[in-house]
Amino acid sequence: MIKVKVFKKPYRKVNGKKVYHSTGTGGLGSIYQSYDGWVKLFGEPFTGKDTDEYKTDAEWMIRLEEKNSWEVVTIYNYKDGKNYCGATGMDVEDITDWHIGGHTNAAKHLLEDYITQEQKYPGMNRDEEIRAEQAPDIGWTFWSKSHDELHGEEQDS
């Protein structure tokens, strides 16, 4: 069974300096899900000063553990919200195209497995700090392609 810990702060202090949990993570793919679906699964996201305040409006930072290994996973919107697009940007509550970040592809696969597990056994392996509400009973769609490939934008060579 996969266990989850949702970070309560976006960083930890190391020698008096802030080190963000998401440092070194990169885009691994996208997932189609409602904002409410993520909130039901992981609680409220980081917003405002706890994000980059430019390309991202909302971000969840979680740690998924299975057996003796673990991965930091980030789930975030990218360049489609008010921070980046201004008045024409989407409200975070209306965003359904979310990006997955991690250090390795294992992070994305662990997230996929965790979501599948939560659909079968809601709330069974959550950190006690997380509320044990039932996981959203709506479909989850994962993409392995990059954001640009998904949206038909040209790749830089």
C-alpha positions as CSV (number, residue, x, y, z in Angstrom):
1,M,0.0,0.0,0.0
2,I,1.1,3.5,-0.8
3,K,1.2,6.1,2.0
4,V,0.9,9.8,1.5
5,K,2.2,12.8,3.4
6,V,1.0,16.2,2.2
7,F,3.5,18.9,3.1
8,K,2.1,21.6,5.3
9,K,4.7,24.1,4.3
10,P,6.3,24.4,0.8
11,Y,9.8,24.3,2.3
12,R,11.9,23.0,5.2
13,K,14.7,24.9,6.9
14,V,18.3,23.6,6.5
15,N,21.0,25.6,8.2
16,G,18.6,28.5,8.6
17,K,17.8,28.6,4.9
18,K,14.5,27.7,3.1
19,V,14.8,24.6,0.9
20,Y,11.7,24.0,-1.2
21,H,10.4,20.4,-1.4
22,S,9.9,20.9,-5.1
23,T,13.5,21.8,-5.7
24,G,14.9,19.8,-8.6
25,T,11.6,18.4,-9.7
26,G,10.6,18.6,-13.4
27,G,7.5,18.1,-15.5
28,L,6.7,14.4,-16.0
29,G,3.3,14.7,-17.7
30,S,-0.2,16.0,-17.2
31,I,-3.4,14.8,-15.6
32,Y,-7.0,15.7,-16.2
33,Q,-8.9,16.3,-12.9
34,S,-11.0,19.0,-11.3
35,Y,-9.6,21.3,-8.7
36,D,-12.2,20.0,-6.3
37,G,-11.0,16.4,-7.0
38,W,-7.4,17.4,-5.9
39,V,-8.7,19.3,-2.8
40,K,-10.7,16.2,-1.8
41,L,-7.7,14.0,-2.2
42,F,-4.9,16.3,-0.7
43,G,-6.5,19.3,0.9
44,E,-6.0,22.9,-0.1
45,P,-3.0,23.7,-2.4
46,F,-0.2,26.2,-1.9
47,T,-1.1,29.5,-3.4
48,G,0.3,33.1,-3.5
49,K,3.8,33.5,-2.1
50,D,4.0,29.7,-1.7
51,T,4.1,29.3,-5.5
52,D,6.3,31.0,-8.0
53,E,3.5,33.7,-8.3
54,Y,4.1,33.8,-12.1
55,K,3.5,30.6,-14.1
56,T,1.7,28.8,-11.3
57,D,-1.4,29.7,-9.3
58,A,-1.9,26.5,-7.2
59,E,0.5,23.6,-6.2
60,W,0.3,20.5,-4.1
61,M,3.5,19.1,-2.8
62,I,3.3,15.5,-1.5
63,R,5.5,12.6,-0.5
64,L,4.4,9.2,-1.6
65,E,6.0,6.1,0.0
66,E,5.8,2.5,-1.0
67,K,7.9,-0.1,0.9
68,N,11.3,1.4,1.4
69,S,11.2,4.0,-1.3
70,W,9.6,7.4,-1.6
71,E,9.1,10.2,-4.1
72,V,8.2,13.9,-3.9
73,V,5.4,14.7,-6.3
74,T,4.1,18.1,-7.3
75,I,0.8,18.8,-8.9
76,Y,0.3,22.3,-10.3
77,N,-1.2,24.4,-13.0
78,Y,1.1,26.0,-15.6
79,K,0.7,29.2,-17.6
80,D,-3.1,29.0,-17.7
81,G,-4.2,30.9,-14.6
82,K,-4.5,34.6,-13.5
83,N,-0.8,34.8,-12.4
84,Y,0.5,34.3,-16.0
85,C,-2.5,35.3,-18.2
86,G,-3.9,38.2,-16.1
87,A,-7.6,38.8,-16.4
88,T,-8.0,36.3,-19.2
89,G,-6.5,33.5,-17.1
90,M,-8.6,30.7,-15.6
91,D,-9.7,30.7,-12.0
92,V,-7.9,27.8,-10.3
93,E,-11.3,26.3,-9.4
94,D,-12.0,25.9,-13.2
95,I,-8.6,24.4,-14.2
96,T,-8.7,20.7,-15.2
97,D,-5.3,20.3,-17.0
98,W,-2.8,19.8,-14.1
99,H,0.9,19.1,-14.4
100,I,2.8,16.4,-12.5
101,G,6.4,17.1,-11.4
102,G,8.9,14.8,-9.7
103,H,12.6,13.9,-9.6
104,T,12.0,10.7,-11.7
105,N,9.3,9.0,-13.7
106,A,8.7,6.8,-10.7
107,A,7.0,9.8,-9.1
108,K,4.3,9.9,-11.8
109,H,3.8,6.2,-11.6
110,L,3.5,6.2,-7.9
111,L,0.9,9.0,-8.1
112,E,-1.1,7.0,-10.7
113,D,-0.9,3.9,-8.3
114,Y,-1.9,6.0,-5.3
115,I,-5.0,7.4,-7.1
116,T,-6.0,3.9,-8.2
117,Q,-5.6,2.7,-4.6
118,E,-7.7,5.6,-3.2
119,Q,-10.5,4.8,-5.6
120,K,-10.6,1.3,-4.2
121,Y,-9.8,2.0,-0.5
122,P,-10.5,5.7,0.2
123,G,-8.6,7.2,3.1
124,M,-6.8,4.0,4.2
125,N,-3.2,5.2,4.1
126,R,-3.2,8.9,4.7
127,D,-1.0,10.6,7.1
128,E,-3.0,11.4,10.2
129,E,-2.7,15.1,9.5
130,I,-4.8,14.7,6.3
131,R,-8.6,14.5,6.5
132,A,-9.9,11.1,5.6
133,E,-12.6,12.1,3.1
134,Q,-13.5,9.8,0.4
135,A,-11.4,10.2,-2.8
136,P,-13.3,11.7,-5.7
137,D,-15.5,9.3,-7.6
138,I,-14.7,10.8,-11.0
139,G,-12.4,9.7,-13.7
140,W,-8.7,10.4,-13.7
141,T,-6.9,10.7,-17.1
142,F,-3.1,10.7,-17.2
143,W,-0.9,11.8,-20.1
144,S,2.7,10.9,-20.6
145,K,3.4,13.4,-23.3
146,S,4.7,16.9,-22.6
147,H,2.4,19.9,-22.2
148,D,3.6,21.2,-25.6
149,E,2.9,17.9,-27.4
150,L,-0.6,17.8,-25.7
151,H,-1.5,21.3,-26.8
152,G,0.2,21.2,-30.3
153,E,2.9,23.7,-29.5
154,E,6.2,23.3,-31.2
155,Q,9.1,21.9,-29.3
156,D,12.5,23.7,-29.1
157,S,15.3,21.6,-30.6
